[in-house]
Structure formats: structure tokens, C-alpha cells
Amino acid sequence: MNFNDTFEKALAAARDLQQSVGDALSKAGDQLHPLLQDSVKQAQELQATLAKHASESGAIAQQQAQEAMSHLNEFIKTGSEAAKQTVEQARESAAKMAEQSRKVVESATAAMKPPGQGS
């Protein structure tokens, strides 16, 4: 897989993650938990993609990828906790996850830029 393919895959995954959290926020209680669990799974997959990219990139891209992975870690932690909460608590956690997913998209975009394109 070349750099552009990896870049597109990571950005698509980050956007899908953001969309799934948005969907979770709009669902009824019984539908909320499965969507949050799916979002956590997507975050874990994106985390693996970014880790691979970081290991193959220069220092600046590695730092940006680490920042994105930090946001993903917080997202996964919040999502895992939300799966065990009441519906109202899970909605509050999903709102936090939405903010983390926004940060993930921003960080992943910065991390996946080809060398020499800056932030």
C-alpha cells in the first residue's frame, strides 16, 4: 500500500469514526451501546493504521501520529466506559467521544500529510 492509499484509508477511518459517534448520539437508548462499541472498534483499527504509519515516517509525522493516537486512546477509554453506563451517562460519554473524534480527524490529517507539506 503506497502513502496515498494509507493516507486515504486513515482519513476515511477517522471520518467514519466521527460519523458513528454522531449516529450514536442520535439513537435511542437500546441502540446507543452497540453503536458506541462499534465506534471503539473503529478507533482501535485506526490506531493500528496510525501506529504503522508512525513507524514508517519521519520524526514530525511520528509526533503528529502519537498525538492522534493519544486522542484515540482517550476515545477508546471513554467508549469502553460508556458501554457499561446507563443510557443518560452513555449519552454524556458519547458527547465527549464526539469531541475526541473531531480531534482525531484533525490530528490524523496532520500526521498523514506527505513529507514537506507542513501542518
C-alpha positions in Angstrom: 0.0 0.0 0.0 1.5 3.4 -1.0 1.5 6.6 1.0 -1.6 8.0 -0.7 -3.6 4.8 -0.1 -2.6 4.8 3.6 -3.5 8.4 3.8 -6.9 8.0 2.3 -7.6 4.9 4.4 -6.7 6.6 7.7 -8.7 9.7 6.9 -11.7 7.7 5.8 -11.5 5.7 9.1 -11.3 8.9 11.1 -14.3 10.3 9.3 -16.2 7.1 9.8 -15.4 7.2 13.4 -16.7 10.7 13.7 -19.9 9.7 11.8 -20.5 6.7 14.0 -20.3 8.8 17.2 -22.7 11.3 15.6 -25.1 8.4 14.8 -24.8 7.1 18.4 -25.8 10.5 19.8 -29.0 10.5 17.8 -30.1 6.9 18.6 -32.5 5.7 21.3 -31.1 4.0 24.4 -31.2 0.4 23.3 -29.3 1.3 20.1 -26.7 3.5 21.7 -24.5 0.9 23.3 -23.9 -1.2 20.2 -23.0 1.9 18.2 -20.6 3.0 20.9 -19.0 -0.4 20.8 -18.7 -0.2 17.0 -17.1 3.2 17.4 -14.5 1.8 19.8 -13.7 -1.0 17.3 -13.2 1.5 14.5 -10.9 3.6 16.8 -8.8 0.6 17.5 -8.4 -0.1 13.8 -7.5 3.5 13.1 -5.0 3.3 15.9 -3.3 0.3 14.3 -3.1 2.2 11.0 -1.6 5.3 12.6 0.9 3.2 14.6 2.1 1.6 11.3 2.3 4.9 9.6 4.3 6.4 12.6 6.8 3.6 12.5 7.4 4.3 8.8 7.5 8.1 9.0 9.9 10.9 9.9 10.1 12.5 13.4 7.4 15.2 12.8 4.9 12.7 11.4 5.6 10.3 14.2 4.9 13.1 16.8 1.6 14.0 15.0 0.6 10.4 14.8 1.3 10.0 18.5 -0.9 12.9 19.2 -3.7 11.3 17.1 -3.2 8.0 19.0 -3.4 9.9 22.3 -6.9 11.2 21.3 -7.8 7.7 20.1 -6.7 6.2 23.5 -9.0 8.7 25.3 -11.8 7.9 22.8 -11.4 4.1 23.4 -11.3 4.6 27.2 -14.4 6.8 27.2 -16.2 4.4 24.8 -15.4 1.3 26.9 -16.7 3.0 30.0 -19.8 4.2 28.2 -20.7 0.6 27.2 -21.1 -0.1 31.0 -23.2 3.0 31.8 -26.8 3.9 31.9 -28.3 5.4 28.8 -28.1 9.0 30.1 -24.5 8.6 31.3 -23.6 6.9 27.9 -25.0 9.9 26.1 -22.8 12.2 28.1 -19.8 10.0 27.3 -20.8 9.9 23.6 -20.7 13.7 23.5 -17.1 13.5 24.9 -16.3 10.9 22.3 -17.6 13.2 19.6 -15.1 15.9 20.7 -12.3 13.3 20.8 -13.2 12.1 17.3 -13.0 15.7 16.0 -9.5 15.9 17.5 -8.6 12.5 15.9 -9.6 13.7 12.5 -7.5 16.9 12.9 -4.5 15.0 14.2 -4.7 12.2 11.7 -4.9 14.7 8.9 -1.8 16.4 10.1 0.0 13.2 10.7 -0.8 11.7 7.3 0.3 14.7 5.2 3.2 13.8 2.9 6.6 15.0 4.0 7.3 18.6 3.1 3.6 19.7 3.1 3.7 21.1 6.7 0.8 21.3 9.1 
